[in-house]
Amino acid sequence: MIRFLIPVSIILAATVAVFFPGFFSRSGLTELAKRLRFGILSCRSKLMELVDPVVLKNLADKLSFSRLIDYIKLRFFPEAERERLPEPSPLIDMNALNCRVRWTKLMEDTAVFDTLSVDICGTIHVENDMRDTILQISIVDVTDGESGAKVVQANVPQWSSPGGPDPSAFQYRAELGKLPQKVTTLSDWTTIAQLRFDWFLFPRKGNRNLQFITSVLSADSGEELASAKCSFTCENPSFGYLNLQENMERTNILAVALAFAVSAADNKLYDCEVELIKNWARDNILENSGQVSDNDERKLDKALENTIAFFRGGNKLDTSEICEEIVVIAPVAQRYDILELCLYVAQAKGSAAAEELAILKDMADWLEVDPERFRIMMDKVLPVDMHEVRDVESILGITSDMSKERVRTHLNKEYSKWNSRVTNSDPNIQTQADQMLKLIAEARTQYTADTLVSG
């Protein structure tokens, strides 16, 4: 290629001499030489970019380390965003390993993911050449300072560290291949990993200061051959694992408040209902707090007694506001757990008052759960024969926004469901099925009559 560029350079020089004869003074020749040298190098660089690298049989022996990493990069994330990386800063110590992190994009199939690309440059020193190496990347959240540093956890099992001190900690590992020399220098920034942002579980939501630790390890012994650290700041839009723990604890406390609100809906607090709520609170609030001391138990018991006194004094809670807070901080699964607790509170005394059924229905709406799934839960925990007052429409899942035709279709489905349970081996289910079929018959009569009148 250089042989090809030499005659090109001579032709260029001759052209300049013909058209600009006065240019060839001593200073002009010096300037021309500089420009030609720059042109040759630029042309060579452009031509090299057009030539696909040939993967030789013994890649580790015949490629430089930087070319080897480029090969690995193309092999493991071929769809990664490619960009021309700037030269390392003069302030970087090229005698040591350096790393940095950048926002990039990654396309997988038809999806595009936000990623953090990790680049390295500098020098890796080893005692023996041709050593197999492994790349390892871990991340620490130092938003609260070095003393309050917390690991960034892996959101996918593939990048967890089961053999480490914290099995949930994020740890990216990949084979780098052999180091061809005892001293290997990467003079340019080279991308060695592209990490999807959804792989991380940060301690908390919001602005996070991160420290990336990039290490090159011996594949044989695990010995650290080189290591570098760099800082990176990003915004985490999701709840962190500490937020999730705190939200769960807060949700359990709010669940106890809702359970007492259901119990007191008929202006009475039965001992069996109170005992059920106390047991649930001990199992869910204390057990989720880690090690529990006698003092913790005393605090909880005192808080429960204060709550009981509050409701027995005729006071009411704004249950809709409590539910709104729960929707913000709790996943849907935990909201169903709360409703299940409240259903069993209403069941505890053997019958459910109309006021209890009404507040349960409102809570299901406010907690934004699936109405049909909640009705199935109610059928299981509070069958019809436990209702002190039977609200046919509520029991059968008929809502005010349904047209007459839609109601009839819905009742047909309900009839098929309960009719299949009449022969169930469980006598309780048989009894419940009979009762539901009677309610369906009543509702059919009502809506048929309404249709005849309106017609």
N, C-alpha and C positions, 0 to 999 in steps of 0.2 A: 504493500500500500504506500509506503514511504517512497519507493522507487517511482511509483506512479505520480506522486505529488511533486517530485523534484523537477521533471520537465514542465509541469504546469507552472511551477514557480519561475522557471527560466523564461517561459513565454510571457508571463505577467511582467517580468522585469524588462523584457525587450519592448513590450507594448508601452510601458511607461517611458522608456528611453526615447521612443519615436515621437510620442505625442507631447512629452514634457522634457525636452532636452536640457532645460536649465535646472531641472530638479536635482541632477546628480552632482551636487556639491558634496563636500565631506559630511556636513550635517544632514544633507538630504539623503545620502547613502545610509547613514546611521538610522535615520527615521524609517527609510524604506525597509531596511533589514528587520527592524522591530515589527513593522506592519506585516511583512511577509511571514515572519516567524509566528505571529499571532494568527494569521490567516491559515497557515498550514496546520497548526494545532487545532483550530476551530473546525477546519474541514475534516481533519482526521477524526475528531470527536463526533461530528455529525455522521460520518460514514460508519464509525463503530456502532452507533446507535441503531443503524439499519441492519446490522449483521446479527442474526440470532446466535446466542452462545451455544457451542457444541458441547454436549455433556459427554465427556470422555469416559473410557472404561473405568479407570481408577480416579474417580472424581477428587477424593481427598488428597491424592498425591500431586495432581496436575493442575488444580485450581488454587488460586490464592484464597485466603480465609474469607475475604470480603466477597469474592465471587461465589464461594461456597454458601455463604449466608444468603446472597441474592437468589441462588438456586433453590434453597430451602424455602425462602419467602414465596417465590413463584409457585413452588410445589404445594405449600400448605394453605396459602390464601391467594389463589390466582385472580380472584375477582376484587382484591383489595384496591382501594383508591391509590393510584400511582401519581406521585408528584415529584418534582425535582427538589431534592433536599438541599438547603443552603449549606455552605461550608461551615465547619466548626468555628466557633469564636476564637480569636487569638488568646482570650483569657483562659481557655480550657487547657488543662494539663494533659498533653497528648502522651505523656509517659505513664499514665494511669487509665483505667477504664472509666468512661463517662456515659451517662444516660440522660435521656429527656423523654417527655411525653407530649403528644399532640392529639387534638381532636381530628378524627377522620371518619370516613363512611365505609361501610362494607356491604356489598350486595350478595345475598344468598338466595338463589332462585329468583323470585320476583320481589323479595323483601329487601329493604335497605335499613341497615342498623347503624346507630351511633357507636363509634368505637374509639378506643384510646390506643394509638400506635406508640410503641416503645422503640426508640432509636438508641444505638450505642455508637461510640467512636473511642479512639485511644488505643492503649496497648494492653495486651495480656501476656504475662510472664509465666512460664512453666519450666519445671526442671527437665522434663523430657519432651521431645517433639513427638508428633503423631499420636497424641493422646485423645481418646474419645471424650467428648464433652457434652454437658447438658446445660441448657438455659433454664434458669429459675427466676420467677418474678413474684414477689409478694408485695402487699400494700398495707400501710398503716395509716389510720386516720389520726392526725395530730392537730385537729381543730382546737382542742382544749390544751394544747401544749405537749411537749415531750413527756412530761410526767403523767399526763392524762391520756396518753396514746391508747388507741383501741384498734383491734384488727378489723380489716374489711373482710367480711365473710363471703363465702362462695354461694351464689344463688343456684348453682347447678352442681351436682355431685362430682362431675368430671374434674372440676378444678378445686375440690376441697383437699385437705391435707390430713388424711386419716392417721398417718404416722407421726404427726407433729404434736406439739403441746396443746394446740387448739384445733381439733379435727375439723371444725367448721371454717377455719381461716382460708381465705383465697390463696391458692398457690398454683401458678401456671408453670408447667414444665414441658420442655420440648428438646429433642435431640438436635445438637448443632453439628455433630460430626467430629472429624479429627482436626487437631491443630497441627498444621504442617511444620511449624518452627517453634523453637523455644520462646522467641519473642515475636508476637504477632501484632501488627499495628493496622488499625482501621483509620485511614486518614480522613475519610468522609463519614458523615452520619449515615448509618445503615439501619433500616427497619428490621427488627428481629421478632416482633410479635404485634399482633393486632387483636386487642381484647374488646369484646362486645360489652357495652355499658350495662346491659341487663344481666351480665354474669355476676355483678357485684351486689352485695347487701351491706349498706353502710350503717354505722351506728345510729345516725339520726338523719332526719329530713333537713333540707336547706343547704346553705353554702358549706362546703367541706374542704379542708386543707389536707391533702394527701401526701404521703411520702412513699415513693416507689423504690424498692430494693431489687436491683437487677444483679444476679450472680451467674458466673460461669463455673460449673462444678465438674469434677472428674467423674465420668460415668462409672468408673470402676470402684473408686473408694468413697465418692461423695465429697471429697475434699474441695474446699472453695479455692478456685484458682484466681478469680478476680471478682470484684464487687463494686457496684456504684449505686449512689442514691441521688434522687432528684425529687423536687417538689412539684405539685400540680394542684390547682384549685378548680373545683367544679360545683355545679348546683345539683343536688339530689332532690328530684321532685316527689319521691315516694317516702313513706314512713320507713325509718331505720329499725334495726332489730331491738334497740332500746326503746324506741317509740312504741313498737308493737307490744313489748312486754308491759310497759306502763299503761298502754291503752287497754290491754286485757285486764289488768288489775283494776283500772278505773271502771271498765264495763261490768266486772263482777260486782263491784260496789253498787253501781246503778241498777243492776239486775235485782239485788236484794231490795232496793227501794221500790222497784216495780212490783215485786212479789208481795210486799206488804201492802201496796196500794190495791192489788187485787183482793187480798185477804180482807181489807177494810172497806171494800166497795159497798158491802151491805151494812156498813156501820157496826160491824162486829169483828173481833179478832178471836178466833177459836184457838185453843191451846194446841190442837193437832196441826193447825196451819203454821202457827208460830214455831213449833218444834221442827217441822219440815224445813222452814226457811233457815233456822239456826244451823241445822246440820249441813245444808247446802253451802251456807256461808263459810263454815269451818273447813269443809272439803275443798272449796274453790278459791277462797280468799287466802287462807293460811297456807294451804298446800302449794300454791303457786308463788309463794314468797320465799321459797328456799328453806333455810333452817329457821325453825319456829321456836321462839323462846316462850317461857311462861308469861313474860311481860306482854308479848304479842297476843297471846290468847286472852289475857285480861283486858287488853285494849279493845279487842274485837267484841268480847262479851259486853263490855260497857257501852260500846257504840250500838250494839243490837238492842240493849235495854233502853237506851235513849230513843231509838227509833220506835220501839214498841210503845213507849210512853207518849211519843208524838202522835201516833195514830189513835191510840186509845183516848187521847184528849180531844178527838174529833177533828183533828187537822187533816188537810189534804195536800197532796203534792201536784205540781203541774206535770202530769205524766207525758203529755205531748212534747214538752220541752226536753224532758229526760230522753225520750225516744229519739228526738232530733239529734241530740249529742251522740247517742249510741250509733246512729246511722253514719255519722262522720268518722268515728274512731273504730268501729267494730266490723269485721267481715260478716257476710250473710249467715255463715254457719253458726257463728256465735249468737246471732240474733234469734235463730231458731232454738238454740239452747235456752235462751232467756224465756221464750214463749212456752217451751216445754216445762220449765220450772213453774211458770205462772199457771199453766193448765193443771199441774199436779197439786198446786196450792188450792185451786178451786175444787179439786176432786177430794181433798183430804177429809172433809167432814161427811162425804157420801152424797152430797147434792150441790148443784151450782145455782146460786141465786141469779135472777135476771140482771142485777147490777154487775155481778162478776162476769157474766157472759158478754155484757155490753162493753165493759172496759177491755176485755180480752180481744174482742173484735176491733175496737179502736186501736189498741196497741199493735195488732197485726198490720193495720193500715199505716200507722205512724212509723213502724219499723221497716216498712217497704219490703215485705216478704211476699212470696207468691200466694195469693188467696186460696188457690185450690190445694196447695200443699198444706197450708195452715188448717183448712177444713178437714183434711184427712187426719191431721194430728188431733184435731178436736174430736172427730168421730171415734178415735182410738181411746183417748184419755177420758173424754166426757161424752159417753154415749147418750142417746136421747132420753133414756129413762132416768138420767141424773139431772136433767134440766127441770128446775122448779116451774119455770114458765117456758112453754115451747114456742119459739119464734120460727115458724115453718120456713119462711124465706131464708133466714140466716142459716138454719140447719141444712137446708138443701142447696145452699150456694146461689140463690136467686138474688140478683141485684137490681136496683131501680133503673139502670141503663139498658136492661135487656128488653128486646121487643117480645111480643107474645109468641111469635114463631120461634124465636131463639129460646124462650123459656120452655116451650114444648119439646124442642130438640134436646135441651139440657135434661129435662125430666125423663125422657126416654133413655138417655145414657145412665142416669141414676138408677132407673128401674132395672136395667140390665146388670149393673154392678151389684145391687143388693139382692136381686132375685137369684144370682149365682151363689149367694152365701146362705140361702135358706137351708140348704142341706149340709152345711159345714159341720164337722165333727165336734166343734166347740159349741156347747149349748148357749153360752153367752152371746156368741156371734150370731147364732140362729135367732135368738130373741131380739137382738139389735136389728137384724135384717127384717124381721117381721114388722117391727115398729117403723122402720124407715119406709117400707113398702106402703104402710098405712098413710104415712105423711105424704108420700108421693101421690097416692090416690086422691087425697084431700086437695093437694095443690093442683092436680090435673082437673078436678071438678071445678075448682075456683076459676082457673084460667080459661077453661072451656065455657063456663057460664059467662065470664066477662066478655068473651068473644061473641057469644050469642046475643048478649044485651047490646053490645056496641054495634053488632050487625043489624 
